[in-house]
Amino acid sequence: MMRTIKIKYIFIAFICMIAVFYLPCHKNMKNVNVILIVIDSLRPDHLGCYGYNRNTSPNIDIFSKEAILFTKAIAQSSWTAPSVASLLTSSFPGEHEMFRTITNMFGLSLNSSKSTLAELLRGNGYFTGLITDMTPLFLISGIGRGFDTFINVTFNNSKRTTEEAINWIMRNKKKKFFLFMHYFGPHFPYKPNFVNRLKEDPAKENISIPIQQSDEVFGVISKKAAENNITDLDYYIDNYDGKILYTDEQIGILLQEIKKMNLNKNTIIIIASDHGEGFGEHYLYCEHGYILYDEIIRVPLIIRFPNARFQNKIIDKPVGLADILPTILDYLKIKGGDYRGISLLPLIRDNFYEERFIYSEEPNANACIRNGRYKLIYNMRAHHSRQKYLPSSDFELYDIIEDPQEKKNLAEEAINIFNPLKERLSNIFNDLHDEKNSRMHLIPLKIDETKKESLKSLGYLQ
């Protein structure tokens, strides 16, 4: 009898021990916060954690050691509006249609049939917020769907963006929340910057590039980025790097405050970019859009899970920004819909990767598809100034392992590789651009004069 009672108490103690260790963890899983940080125009190869030899990103570098770093993350478009829309809806530009040219007082409009990440999370009990110093986000009708708060701070002011985010988190830290932050970051113009704080001074190329004078785009320094008629390309790269450091410092402050609030234990934190920036690799200088080479669409992607689970892991398989939404939903055990992206959790947890193709599009200009080794670009329409510098072939095929700079077009000589990629690309492209399914939603927006001038300077308004 005594033995039976003793076993009974041992069993009860065992159950209590499980409750102590398991239940809080289970509770945290049900109340995980999400912070998604997008840094505009940020190239991964200008970050220390991606191998850059300048101290542009000490805080992001430290953060990456507690996270999963993806070395081959690809944006679904080459400029902010369609790229961010693809990220927030896990769809392609031809579906969300966030790419129509902005003219006069008309803005871009997100296809109403596409649910955003904010809508999905708010529908599952999350309090949601969007904070940005990237004024053009306000031109995107529908981008605010699902956000309880939408804060646009002073244009190009990372410090103010960080302060607003910290205050927002402090006010809402007892809630289950989703915060989307979009830093203007190293988007042109490349100021203010911290170039004088960069310790390393890489070898200078002393290349002089003329300033854009008319409507040419290739072979010139973009007039939107130009300063005082300076034609030295190294000057702009230095300032770009300095502005990365400026943004990194603010992210360091933000991450430190999150840690002080003890939110690291139950918050997913994601750092990514919407696109890169050209510095002459394919004759596009201090600019983005127009082309789909990797200097424009390859982006950083770093994901930190609660308690730094899966920390210090590097994944070199191709993934897309469209994968972020289904990955978050999968981790939170929230049912989603039919998405272009996939959950990255099987790859993160078990290194399970099924060969797949990543699609990107520069709307109305070109499209591309890639797997782990090859990349096929389809050129629909090229800017007239491109012809002087880049080949005008309809298709470009690159071996991105052997030729990461995308210089040697294999389209004519590697037919056995070209044909199946062309068929797959054609299937996706034709499905997206079926005229019968095309929808266009242009909604007039009220923009004050101050915002209008800044948008004109960035090329978002004419």
C-alpha positions in Angstrom: 0.0 0.0 0.0 2.8 2.5 1.0 4.6 1.6 -2.3 1.5 2.4 -4.2 1.0 5.8 -2.5 4.7 6.6 -3.1 4.4 5.9 -6.8 1.3 8.0 -6.9 3.0 11.0 -5.4 6.0 10.5 -7.7 3.7 10.5 -10.7 1.9 13.7 -9.5 5.3 15.4 -9.0 6.3 14.4 -12.5 3.2 15.9 -14.0 3.7 19.1 -12.0 7.3 19.3 -13.3 6.1 18.9 -16.9 3.5 21.7 -16.3 6.2 24.0 -14.9 8.4 23.6 -18.0 5.9 22.9 -20.7 2.9 25.2 -20.1 4.7 28.5 -20.2 6.4 27.5 -23.5 3.0 26.5 -24.9 1.5 29.8 -23.8 4.3 31.7 -25.4 3.8 29.9 -28.7 0.2 31.0 -28.6 1.2 34.6 -27.9 4.2 35.2 -30.2 4.7 38.7 -31.4 6.0 39.5 -34.9 8.3 42.4 -35.9 9.0 42.7 -39.6 11.7 45.3 -40.5 12.3 46.2 -44.1 15.3 48.4 -45.0 14.8 50.1 -48.4 17.4 49.6 -51.2 19.8 47.5 -49.0 22.1 45.2 -50.8 23.2 42.1 -48.8 26.8 42.3 -50.2 27.2 45.6 -48.3 26.6 44.0 -44.9 29.3 42.5 -42.8 27.3 39.3 -42.1 27.2 38.7 -45.9 31.0 39.2 -46.2 31.4 42.9 -46.8 34.8 44.3 -45.6 33.5 47.5 -44.1 31.9 48.0 -40.7 28.5 49.1 -42.2 26.3 46.8 -40.0 27.8 45.9 -36.6 24.3 45.6 -35.0 22.7 43.6 -37.8 25.8 41.3 -37.8 25.4 40.6 -34.1 21.7 40.0 -34.6 22.4 37.5 -37.4 24.3 35.3 -35.0 21.1 34.7 -33.1 19.1 34.1 -36.3 18.9 32.3 -39.6 20.7 34.1 -42.4 19.5 33.3 -46.0 22.3 34.0 -48.5 20.1 33.7 -51.7 16.9 35.6 -50.8 15.3 37.1 -53.9 12.8 40.0 -54.1 9.8 39.5 -56.3 10.3 42.9 -57.9 12.9 45.6 -58.4 11.3 48.6 -56.7 9.4 49.3 -53.5 5.7 49.2 -54.3 5.5 45.8 -56.1 8.1 44.2 -53.9 6.5 45.2 -50.6 3.1 44.1 -51.9 4.5 40.7 -52.8 6.0 40.4 -49.4 2.8 41.3 -47.5 0.5 39.2 -49.7 2.8 36.3 -50.9 1.8 36.9 -54.4 3.4 38.1 -57.6 3.2 41.6 -59.1 0.9 40.3 -61.9 -1.6 39.3 -59.3 -1.5 42.1 -56.7 -1.0 44.7 -59.5 0.9 47.1 -57.4 2.9 48.5 -60.3 0.7 50.9 -62.3 2.5 54.1 -63.2 1.7 56.9 -60.9 0.6 60.1 -62.7 -0.7 63.4 -61.3 -2.9 62.6 -58.2 -3.4 58.9 -58.8 -1.8 56.3 -56.7 -1.1 52.6 -56.8 -3.8 50.2 -55.5 -3.4 46.8 -54.0 -5.7 44.2 -55.5 -8.6 43.9 -53.1 -8.7 40.1 -53.5 -5.3 39.7 -51.9 -5.3 39.4 -48.1 -2.3 41.1 -46.4 -0.3 39.7 -43.6 -1.7 42.4 -41.3 -5.2 41.4 -42.1 -4.5 37.7 -41.4 -2.8 38.4 -38.1 -5.4 40.9 -37.0 -8.1 38.3 -37.8 -6.3 36.0 -35.3 -6.2 38.5 -32.4 -3.1 40.5 -33.2 -2.9 44.3 -32.6 -1.1 45.6 -35.7 1.0 48.6 -36.6 2.9 50.1 -39.6 5.6 52.7 -38.9 7.7 54.2 -41.7 9.7 57.2 -42.9 9.3 56.0 -46.5 6.6 58.5 -47.6 5.8 56.7 -50.9 4.2 53.9 -48.9 1.3 56.3 -48.4 0.7 56.2 -52.1 -0.2 52.6 -52.0 -3.9 52.4 -51.6 -4.6 49.2 -49.6 -1.2 48.8 -48.1 -2.7 49.9 -44.8 -5.4 47.2 -44.8 -5.3 45.3 -41.6 -3.2 47.8 -39.6 -4.7 49.3 -36.5 -2.2 52.1 -36.6 -0.3 53.6 -39.6 2.4 56.1 -38.6 4.3 58.0 -41.2 7.1 60.0 -39.6 9.3 62.7 -41.0 10.5 61.7 -44.5 14.0 60.0 -44.4 14.3 60.0 -40.7 15.4 56.6 -39.3 15.9 58.1 -35.8 12.3 59.2 -35.6 11.1 55.9 -37.0 13.0 54.1 -34.3 11.6 56.3 -31.5 8.0 55.8 -32.7 8.5 52.1 -32.9 9.9 51.9 -29.4 7.1 53.9 -28.0 4.5 51.8 -29.9 6.0 48.6 -28.6 6.1 49.9 -25.0 2.4 50.9 -25.3 1.4 47.5 -26.7 3.8 45.0 -25.2 1.2 43.4 -23.1 -0.9 42.7 -26.3 -0.1 40.1 -28.9 1.2 42.4 -31.7 2.5 42.6 -35.2 4.7 45.6 -36.1 5.8 46.3 -39.7 8.6 48.8 -40.0 9.9 50.2 -43.2 13.1 52.3 -43.0 13.9 54.6 -45.9 17.4 53.3 -45.2 20.1 53.7 -47.9 17.7 54.7 -50.6 18.9 57.6 -52.6 19.6 60.4 -51.8 22.4 58.9 -49.7 22.2 61.3 -46.8 22.4 61.8 -43.9 25.2 59.4 -43.7 28.0 58.2 -41.3 30.7 57.7 -43.9 33.3 59.3 -41.6 32.6 56.4 -39.1 33.4 53.7 -41.5 36.7 52.1 -40.4 37.7 50.4 -43.5 38.4 52.2 -46.8 38.2 49.8 -49.7 40.3 50.1 -52.8 39.0 53.0 -54.9 38.3 52.5 -58.6 38.3 56.2 -59.4 35.6 55.8 -62.0 33.9 59.0 -63.3 30.3 58.7 -64.4 28.4 61.6 -66.0 25.3 63.0 -64.2 22.0 62.3 -65.8 20.9 65.2 -67.9 17.8 64.0 -69.8 15.7 60.9 -69.8 18.6 58.4 -70.1 18.8 55.9 -67.3 21.8 53.7 -68.1 25.4 54.9 -68.1 24.8 58.0 -65.9 24.6 58.9 -62.2 20.9 59.2 -61.4 20.0 62.9 -60.9 17.9 61.8 -58.0 21.0 60.7 -56.2 23.5 63.2 -57.6 25.1 65.8 -55.3 26.8 69.0 -56.5 27.6 67.5 -59.9 30.0 65.0 -58.3 30.8 62.3 -60.9 33.1 60.1 -58.7 31.3 56.8 -58.3 33.3 56.0 -55.2 31.8 59.0 -53.5 28.3 57.7 -53.9 29.2 54.2 -52.7 30.9 55.6 -49.6 27.8 57.6 -48.8 25.5 54.6 -49.5 27.6 52.6 -47.0 27.6 55.4 -44.5 23.8 55.5 -44.7 23.7 51.8 -44.0 25.7 52.4 -40.9 23.3 55.2 -39.9 20.3 52.9 -40.3 22.1 50.0 -38.5 22.7 52.2 -35.5 19.0 52.9 -35.2 18.2 49.2 -35.6 20.7 48.4 -32.8 18.9 50.9 -30.5 15.6 49.2 -31.4 16.9 45.7 -30.8 18.4 46.7 -27.5 15.1 48.2 -26.3 13.2 45.0 -27.4 15.7 43.0 -25.3 15.2 45.3 -22.3 11.5 44.7 -22.5 12.1 41.0 -22.3 10.3 40.5 -25.6 13.1 38.4 -27.2 11.6 35.3 -25.6 8.3 35.5 -27.5 8.9 37.6 -30.6 9.8 36.7 -34.2 12.1 39.4 -35.6 12.7 39.6 -39.3 15.1 41.9 -41.1 14.9 42.1 -44.9 15.1 44.6 -47.8 12.7 45.3 -50.6 15.4 45.5 -53.3 19.0 46.3 -53.9 20.8 49.1 -55.7 22.9 49.3 -58.9 26.4 50.7 -58.9 27.4 50.0 -62.4 27.4 46.2 -62.6 25.0 46.5 -65.5 25.4 50.2 -66.2 22.7 51.3 -63.8 24.2 53.7 -61.3 22.7 54.8 -57.9 19.3 53.5 -59.0 17.1 50.5 -59.0 14.2 49.2 -61.2 14.5 48.7 -64.9 16.5 45.4 -64.7 16.4 42.1 -62.8 20.1 41.3 -62.3 21.1 40.3 -58.8 22.5 43.6 -57.6 18.8 44.8 -57.9 16.8 41.8 -56.7 19.0 39.9 -54.3 18.2 41.0 -50.8 19.2 40.2 -47.2 16.8 38.0 -45.2 17.5 37.3 -41.5 14.9 35.6 -39.2 15.2 35.4 -35.5 12.7 33.1 -33.7 11.8 33.4 -30.0 14.6 32.5 -27.6 17.0 32.5 -30.6 15.8 29.1 -31.7 17.8 27.8 -34.8 20.4 30.5 -34.1 23.6 31.1 -36.1 22.3 29.1 -39.1 23.2 29.9 -42.7 20.9 28.7 -45.5 22.2 28.9 -49.1 19.1 27.7 -50.9 17.1 30.1 -53.1 14.1 31.6 -51.3 11.8 34.6 -52.0 10.4 37.5 -50.0 7.0 35.9 -50.8 8.0 33.1 -48.4 7.9 35.3 -45.4 4.1 35.4 -44.9 3.6 31.6 -45.1 6.6 31.0 -42.8 5.1 33.3 -40.2 1.7 31.7 -40.4 3.2 28.2 -40.2 5.2 29.1 -37.1 2.1 30.6 -35.4 -0.1 27.7 -36.5 -2.5 30.0 -38.4 -4.2 28.6 -41.4 -3.6 30.6 -44.6 -4.6 30.4 -48.2 -3.1 29.7 -51.6 0.2 31.6 -51.7 3.1 31.9 -54.2 5.6 31.5 -51.4 6.1 28.5 -49.1 6.9 28.1 -45.4 10.6 27.9 -44.8 10.2 26.0 -41.5 10.9 22.6 -43.1 14.1 24.0 -44.5 15.1 25.7 -41.3 14.2 22.8 -39.0 15.1 19.7 -41.0 17.2 21.1 -44.0 14.4 19.8 -46.2 14.5 21.5 -49.5 12.6 20.5 -52.7 14.0 22.0 -55.9 11.9 25.1 -56.7 11.9 28.2 -58.9 11.9 31.7 -57.7 10.0 34.2 -59.9 10.6 38.0 -60.1 9.2 40.7 -62.3 9.9 44.3 -63.3 6.3 45.0 -64.4 5.8 45.8 -68.0 9.5 45.4 -68.6 11.0 42.0 -67.8 10.6 38.8 -65.8 12.9 36.1 -64.5 13.0 32.7 -63.0 15.8 30.9 -61.2 16.6 27.6 -59.5 19.8 26.9 -57.5 22.1 27.3 -60.5 20.5 28.9 -63.5 18.6 32.1 -64.1 16.5 33.0 -67.1 15.5 36.6 -67.9 12.8 37.5 -70.4 13.0 41.1 -71.7 9.6 42.4 -72.8 10.5 46.1 -73.1 13.8 47.8 -72.4 14.4 51.4 -71.6 15.8 53.1 -74.8 19.1 54.1 -73.1 19.8 50.5 -72.2 20.5 49.5 -75.8 23.8 51.4 -75.9 25.2 49.4 -73.0 23.4 46.0 -72.6 22.5 43.4 -75.2 19.0 43.6 -76.6 18.3 39.8 -76.7 14.8 38.7 -75.7 16.2 36.1 -73.3 19.3 36.0 -71.1 20.4 32.7 -69.4 23.1 32.7 -66.8 24.9 30.1 -64.7 24.8 32.1 -61.5 27.2 29.6 -59.8 30.0 30.0 -62.4 29.0 33.5 -63.5 27.5 35.3 -60.5 28.1 38.7 -62.1 25.7 37.6 -65.0 28.0 38.5 -67.8 27.9 35.5 -70.2 24.5 34.9 -71.8 24.1 31.1 -72.4 20.7 31.3 -74.0 21.9 30.2 -77.5 24.5 27.6 -76.5 22.8 25.8 -73.6 19.5 24.9 -75.3 18.9 21.8 -73.1 18.8 24.2 -70.0 17.2 27.1 -71.8 14.1 25.3 -73.2 12.6 23.9 -69.9 13.3 27.2 -68.1 11.6 29.1 -70.9 8.6 26.9 -70.7 8.2 27.3 -67.0 8.7 31.0 -67.1 6.2 31.3 -69.9 3.6 29.3 -68.0 3.9 31.6 -64.9 4.0 34.8 -67.0 1.0 34.0 -69.2 -1.0 32.9 -66.2 -0.3 36.2 -64.4 -1.0 38.4 -67.5 -4.1 36.9 -68.8 -5.9 40.0 -70.0 -9.3 38.6 -69.0 -8.2 38.4 -65.4 -6.4 41.8 -65.3 -7.8 44.3 -62.8 -6.8 47.9 -62.4 -7.7 50.0 -59.4 -6.5 53.6 -59.6 -7.7 55.6 -56.7 -7.1 59.4 -56.4 -5.1 60.2 -53.3 -4.9 63.5 -51.4 -1.3 64.4 -50.9 -0.1 67.6 -49.2 2.4 69.8 -51.0 5.4 68.9 -48.8 4.9 65.1 -49.4 4.3 65.8 -53.1 7.6 67.5 -53.6 9.6 64.7 -51.9 7.8 62.2 -54.0 8.6 64.1 -57.2 12.3 64.2 -56.1 12.2 60.4 -55.9 10.5 59.8 -59.2 7.2 58.6 -57.7 5.2 61.5 -59.0 5.6 63.4 -62.3 
